[in-house]
Amino acid sequence: MSRPVSDAEAEPVAALEAVRPALSVPYTRALPGARAAVLTRLWRALAHEPLPWITGRERAYDALVLRLADGRRLHGPPSDPYATADHVTEVRLDDTPYDRPAALLAALGVPHGAGFAAELDAGTASLALSRADREEWADREDRDGPDHRDHREHRDHGHVGPADVPPTPVWAWEQRVVDGHPYHPGCRSRPGFSVAEQLAYGPEHRPVVRLGLAAVDDCEVTGEWPARLRDGGRVLIPVHPWQRAHVLDRRLPVTDGPAARPLMSLRTLALPDGGPHVKTALSARLTSSVRDISPYSVRTAAAVSALVASVAGRTDGLLHVTRTLGAVTTGSPDLAAVLREPPERYAGPGERVLPVAALPATGLPRSPAWLADFARLTLTVGLRLLDLGVALEAHGQNLLVVLDAATGAPLRMIYRDLADIRVSPARMARHGLSAGELTGRLVTDDPTALRRKLFGSLVAGALAATAGSHTALGEALAAAVPDLAHTPDLEVLSHVTLPAKALTLMRLTPGRTGDLWAALPNPLYERAR
């Protein structure tokens, strides 16, 4: 068994004494659950991803046994690749049990595993910190009552309706997503962030973040850059305070800018008074990769936004795309920003809009009938756009749903952040559409790449995490698929397996760009047998 507390897990205890003493006890209580959450995600990867040092997998009674290339064996519970519950509390490597995911990965001794193990150790501590703050927040509400200051603004944080209650803004729903990515072992990995910085910038800690404004003379702007973010002839680029402290040249003039609310992606924030969402450059590794804003993304921002909005217009109002209003780059991914519409503008009276990843936080029952309706809506939208030539990266962070506030029924979808979509000029041409002069990494006519992009993010991502299990996902797909248009892309749902990003394999394959893929069992195929 791994030792009770690692150095990474112990570090926040001392830090909390200085910045948030009230979180110390809840943090310690949250550690075992955080370990189980990360270990569950790691065991899922070991059970299902094409990791080259795993040579065989076999079921044995109520256990799963993995054979390693060096002759050792891993023993753990059966793995449902679509489950979201934290159910793995121990995995045995031969006769040695492990309850800490980082210790297990280190013991495996696989190539590039040491660095990832350190990330998992720190990520486990970060997840425990997030869960502790949720616990302390709930305790505070019980103690101080429902009119505590954190709740006065938006009293419907935990439910969808009723319709006469002012709508909860998207940022408030996003603050309720505590555990991060439902399937990535690095679900709360934030290397380079101190405990104080996590509390100050992490959306699940409900902070207000003071952005900086960098005044630049030489930059490239696409779209409309607002007057309030200009100073004479200079452009004011919103800067995340972490980026300002750790990455940018201290000689760069940066002044204090507006206060904003961080969204799930951490680097994107909602400006006040219903203003646009601003995507800042934040050169830190979050889950699989270092996130930045490339000059290519800025140069293509306006064209891609207009193109996808026009294609979405062919969905009979079932999909809206938050338009990119403006984008700016200095030629460096370290200093850039994108402004886009807030998704709330696409919700009418008596409607609520929230990210799909936040659905578990609504208190919505998500009955089999509701899941079937939701699957039918999302697949109708995703497949229609794919047929027209746009493959969405439709995971639970990018995809939002408009709900009837009174009934919770899913009405329409909203998509945001076009940086990782794929566009097929050939498919668009078949429908009398044009991709214009768009070139670069977003463009491909490869049907496998296009289908992986959509099905890997939507079915094995957003739908699976909403359903929460192999069985529930299969039931929802079985109810929805007969009502879908039978395009060639729909055949993917009749295959033995479904594509999903091999998230752990990607982290253990440094230096390689692009996605790597796993083949997960298709619950719809299994139901049809």
Secondary structure, DSSP 8 states (H G I E B T S, - for coil): ---SS-HHHHHHHHHHHHH-GGGHHHHHHHHHHHHHHHHHHHHHHHHHS--TTEEEEEEETTEEEEEETTS-EEEE----TT--S-----EEETTEEE--HHHHHHHHT-TTHHHHHHHHHHHHHHHHHHHHHHHHHHHHHHHH-TTSHHHHS-TTTTS---TTS----HHHHHTT--S--SS-TTTT--TT--HHHHHHH-GGG---EEEEEEEESS-EEEE---GGGEETTEEEEEE-HHHHHHTS-TTS-EEEEEEEEE-TTSSEEE-TTT--EEEE---SEETTEE----HHHHHHHHHHHHHHHHHHTTSTTSEEE--EEEEEE-SSTTSEEEEE--GGGG--TTEEEEEGGGGGGTT----HHHHHHHHHHHHHHHHHHHHHTEE----TTTEEEEEETTT--EEEEEE---TT-EE-HHHHHHTT---TT--STTB---HHHHHHHHHHHIIIIIIHHHH-SHHHHHHHHHHHGGGS---GGGGGGGSSEEEEE-HHHHHTSTT--S--EEEEE-HHHHHH-
